[in-house]
Amino acid sequence: MPNEIEDREHFVKAYATGQKPWDSGLPSPELVRVLDAGLLPGKTLLEIGCGTGTNALELARRGYTVTAFDYVEQAVEAARAKSKAAGVKIELKVGDATKDNHGGPYDVIFDRGVYHHVRRMNLKGFLTTVEHASRKGTRWLSLAGNAKEKHEYGPPTVSEKDLRAELEPLFKIIDLREFRFGTDKEEFRPLAWSILMERK
Ligand SMILES: C[S@@+](CC[C@H](N)C(=O)[O-])C[C@H]1O[C@@H](n2cnc3c(N)ncnc32)[C@H](O)[C@@H]1O
């Protein structure tokens, strides 16, 4: 299991070398499905671990006031360039999901592929961040790797038992469903969880 420093270095290297299979360049179809179904009501939204900002851009285009952060500066720079080129305003910051103050409380929180990483090293810090960024009624959509399918290469995974044990003390799970992550390789579609929650 990596430690927090190794984990950050892994992501810094990924953005520096372009080896970032999660970065398909298209908004997450699962996020789009949830948005189209009207399941993320509200105005203000925090994206945790936004990478190069593809989903943040989609969210801002749909009318949310978006704050988004990632702890890799190069990723945040890429997101800034994308939002500038698109003429879409997003509050983009470099920040750590396990420590810094990220403002709020927000109406909506979104993460794709961050909870499943961070939980292995500093679940407590991550949940404190989510707690501070939310209030009763805040919806959180987390897209995470699914432990039902084992693979050598690919995103970290979490079982239903573990995610319920970790998330349910603070959030009611409204919908838990399986889908497949899209990646930069069409043939690689790891099994995932779509976890739609509401803060208790
Ligand atoms: C699998 S990538 C997904 C990126 C983006 N959400 C997407 O869907 O393209 C995970 C992202 O989380 C970021 N990340 C991981 N741990 C973090 C932490 N503790 N604080 C902030 N960002 C973190 C990584 O730098 C990386 O950009």
Ligand as a Chemical Component Dictionary entry (heavy atoms), coordinates in Angstrom:
data_LIG
# 
_chem_comp.id                   LIG 
_chem_comp.type                 NON-POLYMER 
_chem_comp.pdbx_formal_charge   0 
_chem_comp.three_letter_code    LIG 
# 
loop_
_chem_comp_atom.comp_id 
_chem_comp_atom.atom_id 
_chem_comp_atom.alt_atom_id 
_chem_comp_atom.type_symbol 
_chem_comp_atom.charge 
_chem_comp_atom.model_Cartn_x 
_chem_comp_atom.model_Cartn_y 
_chem_comp_atom.model_Cartn_z 
_chem_comp_atom.pdbx_ordinal 
LIG C1  C1  C 0  -7.804  8.984  -11.005 1  
LIG S1  S1  S 1  -7.416  10.673 -11.060 2  
LIG C2  C2  C 0  -8.945  11.396 -11.558 3  
LIG C3  C3  C 0  -8.847  12.836 -11.973 4  
LIG C4  C4  C 0  -10.182 13.477 -12.349 5  
LIG N1  N1  N 0  -11.130 13.393 -11.252 6  
LIG C5  C5  C 0  -10.742 12.812 -13.585 7  
LIG O1  O1  O 0  -11.772 12.151 -13.493 8  
LIG O2  O2  O -1 -10.135 12.989 -14.656 9  
LIG C6  C6  C 0  -7.331  11.099 -9.346  10 
LIG C7  C7  C 0  -6.998  12.550 -9.129  11 
LIG O3  O3  O 0  -7.025  12.828 -7.747  12 
LIG C8  C8  C 0  -5.922  13.636 -7.409  13 
LIG N2  N2  N 0  -5.647  13.387 -5.981  14 
LIG C9  C9  C 0  -5.318  12.225 -5.389  15 
LIG N3  N3  N 0  -5.147  12.397 -4.071  16 
LIG C10 C10 C 0  -5.395  13.709 -3.819  17 
LIG C11 C11 C 0  -5.380  14.499 -2.641  18 
LIG N4  N4  N 0  -5.060  13.986 -1.446  19 
LIG N5  N5  N 0  -5.675  15.798 -2.752  20 
LIG C12 C12 C 0  -5.990  16.362 -3.958  21 
LIG N6  N6  N 0  -6.002  15.657 -5.108  22 
LIG C13 C13 C 0  -5.720  14.336 -5.034  23 
LIG C14 C14 C 0  -4.820  13.196 -8.350  24 
LIG O4  O4  O 0  -3.813  14.167 -8.515  25 
LIG C15 C15 C 0  -5.621  12.935 -9.632  26 
LIG O5  O5  O 0  -5.732  14.090 -10.417 27 
# 
loop_
_chem_comp_bond.comp_id 
_chem_comp_bond.atom_id_1 
_chem_comp_bond.atom_id_2 
_chem_comp_bond.value_order 
_chem_comp_bond.pdbx_ordinal 
LIG C1  S1  SING 1  
LIG S1  C2  SING 2  
LIG S1  C6  SING 3  
LIG C2  C3  SING 4  
LIG C3  C4  SING 5  
LIG C4  N1  SING 6  
LIG C4  C5  SING 7  
LIG C5  O1  DOUB 8  
LIG C5  O2  SING 9  
LIG C6  C7  SING 10 
LIG C7  O3  SING 11 
LIG C7  C15 SING 12 
LIG O3  C8  SING 13 
LIG C8  N2  SING 14 
LIG C8  C14 SING 15 
LIG N2  C9  SING 16 
LIG N2  C13 SING 17 
LIG C9  N3  DOUB 18 
LIG N3  C10 SING 19 
LIG C10 C11 SING 20 
LIG C10 C13 DOUB 21 
LIG C11 N4  SING 22 
LIG C11 N5  DOUB 23 
LIG N5  C12 SING 24 
LIG C12 N6  DOUB 25 
LIG N6  C13 SING 26 
LIG C14 O4  SING 27 
LIG C14 C15 SING 28 
LIG C15 O5  SING 29 
# 
